[in-house]
Amino acid sequence: MTHKPFHLYKRSTTRKNKFIYYVQFYDEDGNRLTARSTGQNSKAAAETWAYEQLKKGVIVTEKNITFGKYAENWWEWNKC
């Protein structure tokens, strides 16, 4: 079984019995990055969101990335 490139977990919200899934992506060394909200309340939707972020290149998992590479799409609509 292969390892997913991220870890999902639930966090409760201020509303009673409500929760949101958060995701932590792994860097190239296998260490977890800072958690971020998926905005989703179902595990399937949260997984889909996480895979979409990876596919779009929104999540940077490389350690030795140059600023130029990181910011190359800064002025491109829907790419940064």
QUIRA-V853927 format. One line per field, one symbol per residue. ss: DSSP state (H for helix, E for strand, C for the rest). psi: psi as a letter, one per 20 degrees, with the letter a starting at -180 (. if undefined). Layout:
ss=???
psi=???
//
This chain:
ss=CCCCCEEEEEEECCCCCCEEEEEEEECCCCCECCCEECCCCCHHHHHHHHHHHHHHCCCCCCCCCCHHHHCCCCCCCCCC
psi=pqpqjrpqqqpqaiqpkqrqpqqoqqaiijqqrpqqpijqjqgghggggghggggijhpoiqglpqhgggjhjgjppki.
//
